[in-house]
Amino acid sequence: MTMSYPGEPFAEAVGEAVQTSTVAVRLLLAVADAVRRAAQRKSGPEHPLPPTDQALTEAAGDLKARLAPDVAWMLMSSPDWPIMARQLVALRRAGVDLERFLPRVGDIAVSVRDAVLSDSARITTERTQEWARLLRATMPAGPVREAILASPTWPEIAAAMQALQERGVDIRGVLAAAYAEGTGVGQAIDRGLDAARRRADGPSRDSVRSYGPLTVGLDLPKDLDLGDRRTALAQLGVSQTENACFVRWVYEALPGREREAALLVNSRPWPLLAARMARMQDDGTPVRDRLARLMRDRGWESGPVPYLVPRLVQATVEALHRPTNDAVPSAAVVIDAARASSATAGRPPSSARDAERAGPEHTAHRARIPKPKPGRSR
């Protein structure tokens, strides 16, 4: 079992952060156990650690009762868990109050994990942002440029550009040649895909059901598949680096609500939310400021637990769409947002059905909106 975070580079960083945090907890427990042994030797023989089988069950109950589920899982998944379990049980039997001790252990684990994760995200962002700016300045907006930025190998591409520049190569000239070649390749592939689309049935279920306030101004691919996270992000023009950044912003916007943040970024509509954030970011909209509304307006906390994820998605759509003056949205906007983010939404409006029958390569959103400004093409 592994923690689920979208984006391979970000998932690797999370794995490293979790491993580091459990090492820190292991150090803390080793120190506490050394102090316990020394204290017991002052009044007699020290008590040995309890048997592993008995300690595992007993310590697991203590962790599940006194720590957040994700922190408890993180510690019990560590290879050092058997020895940590024996040390925890020995501390409790020696008189240590685990109701006070364990929450502090959990806080240490989370703080170390978040510190490592933040540092990893910062390093990755700093290494690629400069090259992303150069790419946007050199290549015209379009499928070639967005394909490069959305590629899962974008960090490797940026590293190659760095290596070429260090050797005195004219990067802008290389990018111009790459654009010309990429355009030719893209056109050839598009011709083949167009023929296949003409033989295919109508748009995918996800493409039809995604119509709503969240997708206004976005180009929804006809074969959108939200069940394939990596493919959906690429279809919507969101790079893995951008996606990792948006995931981090959600966690920052929900301090102390790591479980809810994980539910949101792992939800099925997340690629659409990420695409909306990317479009807003390109337009200069303060996305992080709008996400902060999730903690100011916590109506999503109320309601049946099984429907928490739809409420979180709806609240995020509302937070992103609400004007800068922070006015409360109308009931119609909230209802439309809920319908757009629901996995069980009904048929699209008549204009969407007309677009479905028309069958273009990318079914443009038919809502009456101002023409998008030049820039990111989604």
Beta strands, then each sheet from edge to edge (+ up, - down):
strand 1: 220-221
strand 2: 362-363
sheet 1: 1+ 2-
end
